[in-house]
């Protein structure tokens, strides 16, 4: 029996399993165990007082440790409800992109109890990591150039 889907994006229950996996990846797959009942929404442990700025600093340190290239941070506070910050960076190959993403999610889980939702790690062209307060995009250089995500969010000359 194919799993039923009862969300707002699906016109009827009983869509194919491939549809279920494809369209619900961010809401159903994580790189860590499911969020515990005593955790706060967004994957942050109830006892953690990690601010979005501290989380951003830890993410930037992790990306730097793993030799991510062309790191750009975008301040989304007051501009979008998806998070407080967005980080965009590149890896030299699909293998490095996947490794950067895996290392980042592992560090956030081990050091801060923060669960992250991950999309695209299997292919390694473009990995999206949603940590709640900070959205991280890790690209291969060719894919980053094609999508030019920075141009949507960063005014000319304002990249950091």
N, C-alpha and C positions, 0 to 999 in steps of 0.2 A: 504494500500500500504506500502510495506517495504521501509524504507529509503535507498536511493542509497548511495553507498560509492565510491568516486572517489579519492583514494589515491594510492600511489605507492605499497602498500603491498597487495592490493586486485586485483585479476586477472580480475574481471569484475564488472560492477555496479550491484546493486540490491542484494547484499549479505544479509543473514538473519539478522534480528534486533539483535539477540544474538551476532553474529559476530561483528556487528558494536559497540555494547556496550563493548564487551570483548577487542577488539583490539584498541579501540580509547579512552579508559578511561582517560589516562593521558592528551590527547589533548582536551577532551570535558568536563570532570567533574572537578569542583573545589569545595572547601569547602566554597567558598565565592561567591559573585556576580561576573559577568563577568568583565574583565578588562576594565576600562573606556578608552575612546578615548584619553584622555590626559595623559595616563600612559605610562611609558617606558616598552619595552619588558622585559619579565622575571618576571612581576608582581610587580615591584617596582614603587611606585608613582613617578611622575615627580619631585616633590619637595623634595623627600627623598634623603639624601646623605649618606645612610647606606652602609658602606663598607662591603665586604665579611667577614672581620675579626670581625667587630662589630656584624654582623648577626650571625656568628658562636658563639660569646660570648653569645648573647641573647638566642640562641638555647640551648647551654650547660646549661645556668641558668635555662631555662624552664624545661629541662630534669631532672636536679637536684631537682628542686622544686617538681616535680611529682614522685620522687623516682625511676627514671630509674636506672637500674643496669648495671655494666660493660660497662661504656661509653668509646668508642674508637673514636678518631678523626683521620682522614687521610687527609694529605695535598695532594691535586691533582694538584696544580698549576704546570704547565709544564709537567704533566704526562697524563692529560686527558682533553678533551674539555667539558665534562659533567658538570663541576663545579669547584670551587676552593677548596672546602672541602667536605668530606664525614664524616658523624657521624653514628656510629653503636652502638646500645644499646639494652637492654632487659627490658621487663616487666615480672612480675611474672605470669600473666594470660592473656588470650585473652581480658578480660574486661579491665585490666590495660593498655595493649598495645593500645587498641582503645582510652582509656581516655587520655593517654599521647599524642597520635597523635592529638586528637581533641583539647586539651588544647594548644598544641604548635601552631597549625594553627590559632586558635582564638587569641592567644597573638600576633602573628606576624601581623595579620590583624589589630587588634585594636591599637597596639602600633606603628606600622611602615607602615601600609597600604600595606603590602606585601601579595599578594595572593599566595597560595601554591596549587600545584596539588597533590592529594592524591590517592593512590591505596592500596587496601587491608584492609581498616578500618572496613568494614562490618564483615569480618571473624576474624580479630584480631590475626592471626598467625604471619604475616609479613606485616608491614605497611611501604610503601615507601612514603616519602614526598619530593617533588621537590620544593625548594624555589628559584630556579634559580642559585644562587651561592653556596648553600650548599644542598647536598642530604642527607636526614636522613632516616636510616633504623631502625625500631623498631621491635624487634623479641620477640616471646616467647622463653625461653631458649632452649627447645628441637629443635625448628626450626632453631635457630641460630647455634646450634651445628651441625645440619645436613648440612646446606649450607656452613658454615665456610667462610663467605664472607671476613673476615679480612685477611685470608691467601692469598687472591688474591691481596690485596693492601698494606699490611703492612709487611715490612721485619721482620724477626724473631727478637724479643726483642725490636722493635722500636715503639710499641703501646704506646699511651699517654692517 
